[in-house]
Amino acid sequence: MLLGVAGFEIRYQLRNPVFWVSLFIFFLLGFGLTASENVSIGTPGTVHENAPFAITTALALMSLFYLFVITSFVANAIVRDDATKFGPMIRATSITKNQFVYGRFLGGFVIALLGYLAVPLGMALGVMMPWVDAETVGPQNPVFYAWPYLIIAIPNLFMASALLFALATTTRSMLWSYVGVVAFVMGYLIITTIFASRIEYQDMLALYEPLGFGAIADSTRYWTAADMNGKLLPLQGNVLFNRIIVLAVGTVLLIITCWRFSMAERAPSKRALRRLAKRDAKDHNAAAVQPVLGGGAIEPRFGAATSRTQFVARLRTEIIQVMKSPGLIVLLLLAVVNTGASLWFSQTTYGTPSHPLTADIITNVLGSFSLFLLIVAVFYGGELVWRERDVKFNEIVDSTPAPNWVMTVPKILAIFAVLLMMNLVGMATGLFFQLIKGVTDFGLGSYVAWFIIPTTIDMLLIAVLAVFAQVVSPNKYVGWGIILVWFVGSIFLRNMGYENALYRYGTTPGEPLSDMNGAGGFWAGAAWLRVYWLAFALLLMVIAHLLWPRGTNVALRPRFAGIGKRLRGMPLALGVAAVTTMIGTGVHIHHNFKVLNRFQTSDDIEKWTADYEKRYLKYENLPRPVITAVKLDAQIFPKESRFEVTGSYQLRNDTGAPISQVHVRQGGMDVKFPKLALKGARLVKDDKDFGYRIFRFDQPLQPGAATELNFKSQIWNRGFRNGSPATNVALNGTFVNNFEFAPIIGMNRQMALKDRTVRRRQGLPAELR
């Protein structure tokens, strides 16, 4: 019977779209690790992409993210019967408690193992791609994949599955199961971050750290690149002890879960009993009131006023529903703890405490809260869209004469309200930290302008995307999978060179903050991108309104029928306005990115640097004069972000031989030289692509002779850029390195590519000593 229960669970999960979506996602993750030249884990220096060390590290790391997928397999296996009201029928059969619990766990665990096989399979396929540098790939040995899967992945997944199974069995709630996952992940990251950097705790981590990173680091600490490429992780010492501990913890959790599980019906909670008592009392009082017969006939009204009333009622209901969720409180507490720990430990550099400046605190809070904001938006997007269907109330709601926007917009605004509340809590956390550090000038306006407003807008974009993904999905798990694909895909696209913010949803240029310089005008570029993406979000809202599922059929194709009629009127006007706004702002953004500024992706920069070396490194040993004196007259125009210099170099030939030519180059491509003249020489080459000039003397410069190089240079940071802005000339504070604005005499290899793999990829010699 146990195997029968396990087999049923396996067959059920194999039909579950969540399994195939998660398998596809983690296959892509594994594939990207080895197939993408811009992504690497566990491959330092000359370590192969398919080295056993790299595979072991990747499987250990991916098991942390896989926890969110395990929840839908293992926790769902025990919670599903109560949600579907099928539990009493199962309990009425002759199946025993042990058969039921262990069978359900075994089925969910097997599915988790099958899904995680996608990671090593993806890695194995990735290294076979023709574009992968052959020098970075070692021999394909199946044992290299099987061994870490056996000793790292399986124990990790077993312990995680047992933990989540125990949590789901105790709470009988998928919500609390997901909250438990978040708590485990954040607690794990905080604790390991604190202890991993301290040598006195390395042995403790090697023995007891649950995912095996400490044991792996301890066992491979002194491995060479050759060891990492050819040696399997030995199952001995701390590694063996750690794996035994992990399996033992999982086994104990599973036994305790079975012991506490009851096949009897669960008694109602005290809260539920109080709610029933209040309802009975209300019904009794209502029955005691004598009905009044007669009166005017009730006439239903379905105008704009009715829709507004319905909207307000729905909005109030949605907000209350989320605010009362216990999971939200737990996630909020986790965010505060994570932020507090990050603030406490990041405010010390080399043991020296830093003054808690408002800009630094806000930057820290932004980084610490962002993940929790994303989790809340995505999770409650699924919960709110599918709430009526989960409680079997959707047919009643869908039959009401309420327009689709009355269903859609309140859910988005409810998530927006929650995210705004979380941002306020994040702001309070930063203020409290500054208070205990003795700060009296808090800069509340800076918190609002630099943190509350931009972050809330960014999270509104995520809320819209989360609801839209759920609307076009057959169930909420697929909707969550779509968001996960978007999140992971955006990272991979950026690493693969697709870096233009115009096609990466919600992306804005960087906004460096400073207590001295404030936002420094850098907010303008981000504001344009936010308007652009808000227009796109409005377009998604219109589509979500048109495709909102009503009735029992949630398939996407039938919802497209009659969409033309529903598009008329306000939806069409909003859609046209959104598209028009996107076109207008997009043209302006493109002008700033690619006309006013030099647009280069990381791949472009890599190729430019390689071509620079190929063309001019051959001149690095060319005799050159030395600079004996410098005169500079610098003019700063902060409001225009412009910097102009008039200067001269006194040059002398100390080489002991005549110099016939001088090579002059510029350190950056943002500088322009309206004037660059060398006395006694004429310009014979002016390479504008690389900012490289060659001057030839009419008469060679003799040993001991001197000459003068005169120049005018200008740095003018116009508009805004894609990615990080130029911060050298700011509204209140300028720091410009002389290599940015002044010419450089002669060629050297300081700007050359260093990584051996990158150099081979660009057709350069692997070593440049």
ZAMARGU-4260 file (C-alpha; in steps of 0.2 Angstrom, whole numbers, plus 5000, padded with zeros to 4 digits):
<rodrens>
0) 5000/5000/5000 | 5014/5012/5004 | 5021/5010/4986 | 5004/5012/4979 | 5002/5029/4988
5) 5019/5034/4982 | 5015/5029/4965 | 4999/5038/4965 | 5008/5054/4971 | 5022/5052/4957
10) 5009/5050/4944 | 4999/5065/4950 | 5014/5076/4951 | 5020/5071/4933 | 5004/5078/4927
15) 5006/5094/4937 | 5012/5108/4926 | 5023/5114/4940 | 5034/5099/4939 | 5038/5102/4920
20) 5039/5121/4922 | 5052/5119/4936 | 5061/5106/4927 | 5063/5117/4912 | 5069/5132/4923
25) 5082/5122/4932 | 5088/5114/4916 | 5090/5131/4908 | 5100/5136/4924 | 5111/5122/4923
30) 5113/5124/4904 | 5117/5143/4906 | 5131/5139/4919 | 5141/5130/4906 | 5135/5136/4890
35) 5136/5155/4894 | 5153/5163/4894 | 5147/5176/4906 | 5140/5165/4920 | 5151/5154/4931
40) 5150/5146/4948 | 5165/5136/4955 | 5176/5139/4940 | 5190/5150/4945 | 5205/5153/4934
45) 5209/5137/4924 | 5195/5126/4931 | 5185/5118/4918 | 5166/5121/4916 | 5163/5103/4918
50) 5176/5100/4932 | 5169/5089/4946 | 5173/5104/4958 | 5162/5116/4948 | 5148/5103/4946
55) 5148/5100/4965 | 5148/5118/4969 | 5134/5121/4957 | 5123/5107/4963 | 5125/5113/4981
60) 5121/5131/4977 | 5106/5126/4966 | 5098/5116/4980 | 5096/5132/4990 | 5085/5139/4976
65) 5077/5123/4973 | 5069/5124/4990 | 5055/5135/4983 | 5051/5121/4970 | 5051/5107/4983
70) 5038/5115/4993 | 5025/5113/4978 | 5030/5094/4978 | 5032/5089/4996 | 5021/5101/5005
75) 5007/5100/4993 | 5007/5081/4995 | 5000/5082/5012 | 4990/5099/5011 | 4981/5095/4995
80) 4968/5083/5002 | 4962/5096/5015 | 4961/5110/5002 | 4951/5099/4990 | 4940/5092/5004
85) 4945/5074/4999 | 4954/5071/5016 | 4939/5062/5025 | 4937/5050/5010 | 4955/5045/5012
90) 4954/5043/5031 | 4938/5032/5029 | 4949/5019/5019 | 4959/5005/5027 | 4976/5014/5023
95) 4986/5016/5039 | 4994/5032/5045 | 5012/5026/5041 | 5007/5021/5024 | 4999/5037/5020
100) 5012/5049/5027 | 5028/5039/5021 | 5020/5036/5004 | 5015/5054/5001 | 5033/5059/5007
105) 5041/5046/4996 | 5031/5051/4980 | 5035/5070/4983 | 5053/5066/4986 | 5055/5056/4971
110) 5048/5069/4960 | 5060/5082/4968 | 5074/5071/4964 | 5068/5069/4946 | 5066/5087/4944
115) 5083/5091/4951 | 5091/5080/4938 | 5088/5094/4926 | 5103/5104/4933 | 5117/5091/4929
120) 5109/5086/4913 | 5108/5105/4908 | 5126/5107/4913 | 5131/5092/4903 | 5122/5098/4887
125) 5129/5115/4889 | 5147/5111/4888 | 5143/5102/4871 | 5138/5118/4863 | 5149/5123/4848
130) 5151/5141/4854 | 5159/5135/4871 | 5178/5138/4872 | 5186/5120/4870 | 5200/5126/4882
135) 5187/5128/4896 | 5180/5110/4894 | 5188/5094/4901 | 5183/5076/4898 | 5165/5072/4899
140) 5164/5059/4913 | 5147/5054/4919 | 5154/5050/4936 | 5158/5069/4938 | 5140/5072/4938
145) 5133/5057/4947 | 5145/5058/4962 | 5140/5075/4968 | 5122/5072/4964 | 5123/5057/4975
150) 5133/5064/4990 | 5127/5082/4989 | 5111/5084/4980 | 5101/5069/4987 | 5105/5072/5006
155) 5101/5091/5004 | 5085/5087/4995 | 5080/5074/5008 | 5083/5085/5023 | 5074/5100/5014
160) 5059/5089/5009 | 5058/5082/5027 | 5058/5099/5034 | 5045/5106/5023 | 5034/5090/5024
165) 5035/5092/5043 | 5030/5111/5042 | 5016/5107/5030 | 5009/5093/5041 | 5010/5104/5056
170) 5002/5119/5049 | 4991/5111/5035 | 4995/5127/5025 | 5004/5130/5009 | 5006/5148/5014
175) 5016/5144/5030 | 5026/5131/5020 | 5032/5145/5009 | 5035/5157/5023 | 5045/5143/5031
180) 5055/5142/5015 | 5059/5160/5015 | 5063/5160/5034 | 5075/5145/5031 | 5084/5153/5016
185) 5086/5170/5024 | 5091/5163/5040 | 5104/5152/5031 | 5111/5166/5021 | 5112/5178/5037
190) 5121/5165/5048 | 5133/5158/5035 | 5137/5176/5030 | 5141/5180/5048 | 5151/5164/5052
195) 5160/5160/5035 | 5171/5175/5036 | 5178/5171/5053 | 5191/5157/5053 | 5187/5151/5070
200) 5170/5145/5064 | 5176/5135/5048 | 5176/5118/5057 | 5159/5121/5064 | 5152/5125/5047
205) 5161/5110/5039 | 5152/5099/5052 | 5135/5106/5053 | 5131/5118/5039 | 5116/5109/5031
210) 5119/5112/5012 | 5137/5106/5013 | 5146/5122/5007 | 5157/5122/5023 | 5162/5104/5021
215) 5166/5107/5002 | 5176/5122/5007 | 5185/5113/5020 | 5189/5098/5010 | 5195/5108/4994
220) 5203/5122/5003 | 5221/5118/4997 | 5216/5110/4980 | 5225/5116/4964 | 5217/5119/4948
225) 5222/5101/4942 | 5214/5094/4958 | 5198/5103/4954 | 5198/5097/4936 | 5200/5079/4940
230) 5197/5074/4958 | 5180/5069/4966 | 5175/5076/4982 | 5181/5063/4995 | 5167/5056/5006
235) 5177/5056/5022 | 5181/5067/5037 | 5170/5082/5038 | 5161/5079/5022 | 5156/5061/5028
240) 5151/5068/5045 | 5141/5082/5038 | 5131/5071/5026 | 5127/5059/5040 | 5121/5073/5050
245) 5110/5080/5036 | 5102/5063/5033 | 5100/5060/5052 | 5091/5077/5054 | 5080/5073/5039
250) 5075/5056/5046 | 5071/5063/5063 | 5060/5076/5056 | 5051/5063/5045 | 5048/5051/5060
255) 5042/5066/5071 | 5030/5071/5057 | 5023/5054/5056 | 5021/5052/5075 | 5012/5069/5076
260) 5001/5066/5061 | 4983/5060/5064 | 4971/5052/5053 | 4956/5059/5063 | 4947/5075/5057
265) 4955/5090/5064 | 4945/5099/5077 | 4941/5117/5073 | 4953/5130/5081 | 4947/5142/5095
270) 4947/5156/5082 | 4936/5146/5071 | 4924/5142/5085 | 4923/5160/5090 | 4919/5165/5073
275) 4905/5152/5071 | 4898/5157/5088 | 4897/5175/5082 | 4888/5170/5066 | 4876/5160/5075
280) 4872/5174/5087 | 4870/5186/5072 | 4858/5174/5063 | 4848/5172/5079 | 4846/5190/5081
285) 4841/5192/5063 | 4828/5179/5065 | 4821/5188/5080 | 4817/5203/5070 | 4799/5203/5062
290) 4800/5206/5044 | 4791/5221/5037 | 4780/5217/5022 | 4777/5229/5008 | 4787/5243/5002
295) 4794/5249/4985 | 4801/5237/4972 | 4820/5235/4971 | 4827/5241/4955 | 4845/5236/4951
300) 4856/5249/4944 | 4872/5245/4934 | 4879/5262/4929 | 4896/5270/4933 | 4891/5274/4951
305) 4888/5255/4954 | 4905/5251/4946 | 4914/5263/4958 | 4905/5256/4973 | 4910/5239/4968
310) 4927/5244/4965 | 4929/5252/4982 | 4921/5237/4991 | 4933/5225/4981 | 4948/5236/4985
315) 4944/5236/5004 | 4941/5217/5004 | 4958/5214/4994 | 4968/5225/5006 | 4961/5218/5022
320) 4963/5200/5015 | 4982/5203/5012 | 4985/5213/5028 | 4977/5200/5039 | 4988/5186/5031
325) 5000/5179/5045 | 5012/5175/5031 | 5014/5194/5028 | 5019/5198/5046 | 5032/5184/5046
330) 5039/5190/5029 | 5040/5208/5036 | 5048/5202/5052 | 5061/5192/5041 | 5064/5207/5031
335) 5067/5218/5046 | 5079/5205/5054 | 5089/5203/5038 | 5090/5222/5035 | 5095/5225/5053
340) 5109/5212/5052 | 5115/5219/5036 | 5116/5236/5043 | 5125/5231/5058 | 5138/5221/5050
345) 5141/5232/5034 | 5144/5248/5044 | 5161/5241/5049 | 5176/5241/5037 | 5192/5232/5043
350) 5185/5234/5061 | 5183/5252/5060 | 5165/5258/5062 | 5158/5270/5049 | 5146/5285/5052
355) 5128/5280/5047 | 5126/5292/5033 | 5108/5292/5026 | 5113/5288/5008 | 5123/5272/5014
360) 5108/5267/5025 | 5096/5269/5011 | 5107/5259/4999 | 5108/5245/5012 | 5089/5245/5015
365) 5086/5245/4997 | 5097/5229/4994 | 5090/5220/5010 | 5072/5223/5007 | 5071/5221/4988
370) 5070/5202/4988 | 5056/5202/5001 | 5046/5215/4991 | 5048/5204/4976 | 5042/5188/4986
375) 5027/5197/4993 | 5022/5204/4976 | 5024/5188/4967 | 5016/5177/4980 | 5001/5188/4984
380) 4998/5191/4965 | 4995/5172/4964 | 4985/5171/4980 | 4973/5186/4976 | 4970/5181/4958
385) 4966/5163/4962 | 4958/5166/4979 | 4940/5165/4973 | 4944/5149/4963 | 4953/5141/4978
390) 4938/5143/4989 | 4926/5138/4975 | 4917/5155/4976 | 4922/5160/4958 | 4906/5156/4950
395) 4896/5167/4961 | 4908/5181/4959 | 4909/5179/4941 | 4891/5179/4938 | 4889/5197/4946
400) 4887/5212/4934 | 4904/5219/4939 | 4916/5224/4925 | 4933/5215/4924 | 4943/5230/4929
405) 4933/5230/4946 | 4941/5212/4948 | 4958/5216/4941 | 4963/5233/4947 | 4959/5231/4966
410) 4971/5216/4967 | 4985/5226/4959 | 4982/5241/4971 | 4980/5229/4986 | 4998/5223/4982
415) 5004/5240/4979 | 4997/5246/4996 | 5006/5231/5005 | 5022/5235/4996 | 5021/5254/5001
420) 5018/5248/5019 | 5033/5237/5018 | 5044/5252/5011 | 5038/5262/5026 | 5044/5248/5038
425) 5060/5248/5029 | 5062/5267/5031 | 5058/5265/5050 | 5071/5251/5051 | 5084/5263/5044
430) 5079/5277/5055 | 5080/5266/5070 | 5097/5260/5066 | 5103/5278/5064 | 5095/5283/5081
435) 5104/5270/5091 | 5120/5275/5082 | 5117/5293/5089 | 5112/5302/5073 | 5100/5316/5076
440) 5098/5323/5058 | 5089/5309/5050 | 5085/5317/5033 | 5067/5311/5031 | 5065/5320/5015
445) 5079/5310/5008 | 5071/5294/5013 | 5055/5299/5004 | 5063/5305/4988 | 5077/5292/4987
450) 5068/5277/4994 | 5049/5277/4996 | 5044/5285/4980 | 5056/5276/4967 | 5055/5259/4976
455) 5036/5259/4977 | 5035/5263/4959 | 5047/5249/4955 | 5037/5237/4965 | 5020/5243/4957
460) 5028/5237/4941 | 5031/5220/4949 | 5014/5219/4956 | 5006/5222/4939 | 5018/5209/4931
465) 5013/5197/4945 | 4994/5199/4942 | 4996/5199/4923 | 5006/5182/4924 | 4992/5175/4934
470) 4978/5181/4923 | 4986/5172/4908 | 4991/5156/4917 | 4980/5140/4919 | 4984/5140/4938
475) 4994/5150/4951 | 5009/5138/4951 | 5012/5141/4932 | 5010/5160/4935 | 5023/5159/4949
480) 5034/5149/4936 | 5032/5163/4923 | 5038/5176/4936 | 5053/5165/4940 | 5057/5163/4922
485) 5056/5182/4920 | 5068/5184/4935 | 5081/5171/4930 | 5079/5176/4912 | 5083/5194/4915
490) 5099/5190/4924 | 5105/5178/4910 | 5100/5191/4897 | 5110/5204/4905 | 5125/5192/4907
495) 5124/5188/4889 | 5125/5206/4883 | 5107/5211/4882 | 5109/5226/4893 | 5098/5239/4885
500) 5085/5245/4898 | 5072/5248/4885 | 5068/5230/4883 | 5072/5224/4901 | 5056/5226/4911
505) 5057/5238/4926 | 5075/5242/4923 | 5082/5259/4926 | 5099/5268/4925 | 5109/5268/4941
510) 5105/5281/4954 | 5120/5284/4965 | 5116/5293/4982 | 5127/5304/4992 | 5124/5314/5008
515) 5134/5328/5000 | 5128/5327/4982 | 5110/5320/4985 | 5103/5312/4970 | 5115/5322/4960
520) 5103/5324/4945 | 5105/5305/4942 | 5086/5303/4946 | 5081/5310/4929 | 5086/5296/4918
525) 5078/5283/4930 | 5062/5294/4930 | 5061/5293/4911 | 5063/5274/4912 | 5050/5273/4926
530) 5037/5283/4915 | 5041/5271/4900 | 5038/5256/4910 | 5023/5262/4919 | 5015/5265/4902
535) 5020/5247/4898 | 5012/5241/4914 | 4996/5250/4910 | 4996/5241/4894 | 4998/5224/4904
540) 4983/5230/4915 | 4972/5233/4900 | 4977/5216/4893 | 4973/5208/4910 | 4956/5217/4910
545) 4952/5210/4893 | 4958/5192/4897 | 4951/5191/4915 | 4945/5173/4917 | 4926/5172/4921
550) 4917/5155/4923 | 4923/5138/4925 | 4935/5138/4909 | 4952/5146/4912 | 4959/5141/4896
555) 4967/5156/4887 | 4960/5153/4869 | 4942/5155/4873 | 4945/5171/4882 | 4952/5179/4866
560) 4935/5177/4858 | 4925/5193/4858 | 4940/5203/4864 | 4937/5216/4850 | 4920/5221/4858
565) 4928/5222/4876 | 4942/5233/4869 | 4930/5247/4864 | 4929/5263/4874 | 4940/5266/4889
570) 4952/5250/4887 | 4956/5255/4869 | 4959/5273/4874 | 4971/5268/4889 | 4980/5256/4877
575) 4983/5269/4864 | 4989/5281/4878 | 5000/5268/4885 | 5008/5264/4868 | 5009/5282/4863
580) 5018/5286/4880 | 5030/5272/4877 | 5035/5278/4859 | 5037/5296/4865 | 5048/5291/4880
585) 5057/5277/4871 | 5063/5289/4858 | 5069/5301/4871 | 5078/5287/4880 | 5085/5280/4865
590) 5092/5297/4860 | 5101/5299/4877 | 5107/5281/4877 | 5114/5280/4859 | 5115/5298/4852
595) 5121/5309/4867 | 5131/5295/4875 | 5142/5280/4869 | 5132/5264/4871 | 5142/5249/4874
600) 5137/5232/4881 | 5149/5222/4891 | 5152/5211/4875 | 5156/5227/4865 | 5168/5233/4878
605) 5177/5216/4879 | 5179/5216/4859 | 5184/5235/4859 | 5198/5231/4872 | 5204/5216/4862
610) 5205/5225/4846 | 5214/5239/4855 | 5227/5227/4860 | 5228/5219/4844 | 5231/5235/4835
615) 5242/5245/4847 | 5251/5234/4860 | 5265/5231/4848 | 5271/5249/4851 | 5272/5246/4870
620) 5292/5246/4869 | 5293/5260/4858 | 5305/5274/4865 | 5296/5288/4872 | 5300/5305/4880
625) 5297/5308/4899 | 5286/5321/4906 | 5296/5334/4916 | 5283/5347/4920 | 5264/5349/4919
630) 5253/5364/4918 | 5234/5363/4919 | 5220/5376/4919 | 5203/5367/4924 | 5186/5374/4922
635) 5171/5365/4930 | 5153/5368/4925 | 5143/5357/4938 | 5126/5361/4932 | 5130/5356/4914
640) 5141/5341/4920 | 5155/5348/4910 | 5174/5349/4913 | 5186/5358/4902 | 5205/5358/4904
645) 5219/5368/4895 | 5236/5361/4898 | 5253/5357/4893 | 5267/5344/4895 | 5286/5348/4895
650) 5293/5332/4887 | 5312/5327/4887 | 5321/5313/4878 | 5330/5303/4891 | 5332/5287/4881
655) 5349/5290/4874 | 5344/5289/4856 | 5334/5300/4844 | 5315/5298/4845 | 5306/5300/4828
660) 5288/5298/4833 | 5278/5300/4849 | 5262/5290/4852 | 5248/5299/4862 | 5232/5291/4868
665) 5217/5295/4879 | 5212/5285/4894 | 5194/5285/4891 | 5182/5287/4877 | 5171/5301/4886
670) 5184/5314/4883 | 5186/5325/4868 | 5202/5334/4862 | 5198/5350/4853 | 5217/5353/4853
675) 5232/5341/4854 | 5248/5348/4846 | 5266/5342/4848 | 5279/5356/4844 | 5291/5351/4830
680) 5280/5336/4825 | 5265/5333/4814 | 5250/5322/4816 | 5251/5307/4805 | 5238/5296/4812
685) 5222/5300/4821 | 5212/5284/4826 | 5195/5291/4833 | 5189/5274/4837 | 5202/5271/4850
690) 5208/5288/4854 | 5225/5285/4848 | 5236/5297/4839 | 5254/5296/4832 | 5265/5311/4829
695) 5281/5311/4819 | 5295/5324/4821 | 5301/5334/4806 | 5318/5331/4814 | 5320/5317/4827
700) 5321/5323/4845 | 5339/5321/4850 | 5344/5314/4867 | 5342/5327/4880 | 5332/5338/4869
705) 5315/5345/4875 | 5298/5349/4867 | 5280/5353/4872 | 5263/5345/4870 | 5249/5357/4871
710) 5231/5351/4873 | 5213/5356/4877 | 5201/5343/4883 | 5183/5342/4887 | 5172/5330/4897
715) 5153/5333/4895 | 5141/5321/4902 | 5125/5325/4893 | 5108/5317/4896 | 5109/5300/4904
720) 5116/5283/4900 | 5111/5265/4900 | 5117/5257/4916 | 5129/5266/4928 | 5130/5285/4926
725) 5146/5295/4925 | 5149/5303/4942 | 5165/5312/4939 | 5157/5329/4937 | 5142/5331/4949
730) 5131/5345/4955 | 5140/5346/4971 | 5157/5338/4970 | 5169/5333/4956 | 5183/5320/4956
735) 5191/5318/4939 | 5206/5307/4937 | 5220/5314/4926 | 5219/5298/4915 | 5202/5303/4911
740) 5205/5321/4904 | 5224/5322/4900 | 5233/5313/4886 | 5244/5298/4890 | 5262/5296/4882
745) 5265/5279/4874 | 5257/5262/4875 | 5256/5250/4889 | 5246/5234/4894 | 5237/5241/4909
750) 5220/5241/4899 | 5223/5224/4892 | 5211/5209/4895 | 5217/5198/4909 | 5206/5183/4910
755) 5214/5169/4900 | 5197/5162/4894 | 5191/5180/4888 | 5208/5182/4879 | 5206/5166/4870
760) 5188/5170/4866 | 5194/5186/4857 | 5208/5178/4848 | 5222/5184/4859 | 5237/5174/4867
765) 5231/5166/4883 | 5245/5173/4894 | 5250/5192/4894 | 5264/5193/4908
</rodrens>
